[in-house]
Amino acid sequence: MAILIFFLAHWYLSLFSQTFFLHRYAAHQMFTMSKRWEKFFYWFTFVTQGSSFLSPKAYGIMHRLHHAYADTEKDPHSPSYSDNLFHMMWKTKDYYNAVLNDRAGIEPKFLKGVPYYETVEKLGDKWFVRITWGVLYTLFYIKFATHTWEYALLPIHYLMGPVHGVIINWFAHKYGYINFKVNDTAKNLLPFDFLMMGESYHNNHHKLGGRANFGIKWHEFDPTYPVILLLNSLHIIKLKLNNDLNYM
């Protein structure tokens, strides 16, 4: 039971950091927050993503490029230009590192307003830090695992961020249903998104790229949106009034 609780906590806390801070804030700027709170969520992302920490700066830039060039040769991670999901993940890794290290020659319009906190950016990307997180996960399993099969979950802990990414970037461009006609292959992967905290409503998001609530139809519940409303009511963030508009 302890292993299952740990796995689910890591899955959803890491995913929340990805969808709330990296995606909806860093990439789309659906809401604003003070620099103090921005630093807090940087640290929160570092802790919850752990060994698979993703730079908000690099993620934000790459995701903007994904929307601008979806399913074209300029898309950083389109299934249309990869033979399989592992090939796409490897290409994404290479492009991510190029963006992270300012080697990708990104147009200035994609850089506007992207958050950057040097301390966490550099700390989270160090291999020693990533390996340390992995060792801590492994020690937890050694202490609390009661069945051998539970150790099969460890690789997902190590690569939690890329696993979340490939579910959407690969599967939500190949399988699912469509609410809106868009100029790419984005689909809604799940009719009720219990797994990806709203991220699987990918077709909705590609149509309304700046909309804070990813759900559209009555059954499309976006679990992240009530948290956004709560943080907005507490004045931790400030939702933008025109968040139904596309980013570009």
Disulfide bonds with the S-S distance in Angstrom:
none
